[in-house]
Structures are given as structure tokens and as C-alpha cells.
Amino acid sequence: MRGKVGDKVRLQHIFDAIEEIEKYLISADFEIFMQDSMMRFACIKQLEIIGEASNHVSEEVKAEFSGIEWSQIVGMRNIFVHEYFGADLSLVWEIIKTDLPDLKEKVSEILKSLE
């Protein structure tokens, strides 16, 4: 799955995963997030999907849209997959609340440019 079609699919996976996280947290705050292990697990799983999809976006798209911290996103995925119990849940919450809205907007712009 290479080229623009593959990139569109991967970017759509990223966008969809962000929307899933937004649905999970629609009426949650940090306290609820910390108390609900299923919610935390679901959010982290979606972050893993974002990282995995980012890892497979073509180098051309990554270079063209260098305002996205692709390597940090992939690195985050690796931590969640390989060091799950070492995940800093405060940092997970911060990523979700601070970084994902910006990433969603940027990915949406990229998807529009690939149409």
C-alpha cells in the first residue's frame, strides 16, 4: 500500500483513531480517565493505531508535511506497545488533550490535499 492511495488510507486511520478517542472522552475529565481502566486502555490502543499508521505514511508526505512530529508519534507508539506498564498516564492525557486536536486538523488538511 504505497503512494497516495496508501497515504490516504493511513491518514484516514489516524483521523478516525482521533475521533474514536474524542468519543471515548466526550464527558470525561482526568479523574474519570484515571478511574476507568477500559477508557485508558481504549485511548492508548487508538494512540498505538495513530503511531502505527504514521509509521507507514510515505517519506514524501512526511517531508512535505514536516510540521507534524512523525518520529515522536511513532516513538510514542513504540513505548505504548513495548513498555505499556511504564506509560505515564498524565502524559497520555496531556497528549490527548493538547496534541491530538492539532494533529487532527493537520491530518484533515493533508487528506484534503490528497483528493
Rosetta blueprint (number, residue, H / E / L):
1 M L
2 R L
3 G H
4 K H
5 V H
6 G H
7 D H
8 K H
9 V H
10 R H
11 L H
12 Q H
13 H H
14 I H
15 F H
16 D H
17 A H
18 I H
19 E H
20 E H
21 I H
22 E H
23 K H
24 Y H
25 L L
26 I L
27 S L
28 A L
29 D L
30 F H
31 E H
32 I H
33 F H
34 M H
35 Q H
36 D L
37 S H
38 M H
39 M H
40 R H
41 F H
42 A H
43 C H
44 I H
45 K H
46 Q H
47 L H
48 E H
49 I H
50 I H
51 G H
52 E H
53 A H
54 S H
55 N H
56 H L
57 V L
58 S L
59 E H
60 E H
61 V H
62 K H
63 A H
64 E H
65 F L
66 S L
67 G L
68 I L
69 E L
70 W H
71 S H
72 Q H
73 I H
74 V H
75 G H
76 M H
77 R H
78 N H
79 I H
80 F H
81 V H
82 H H
83 E L
84 Y H
85 F H
86 G H
87 A L
88 D L
89 L H
90 S H
91 L H
92 V H
93 W H
94 E H
95 I H
96 I H
97 K H
98 T H
99 D H
100 L H
101 P H
102 D H
103 L H
104 K H
105 E H
106 K H
107 V H
108 S H
109 E H
110 I H
111 L H
112 K H
113 S H
114 L L
115 E L
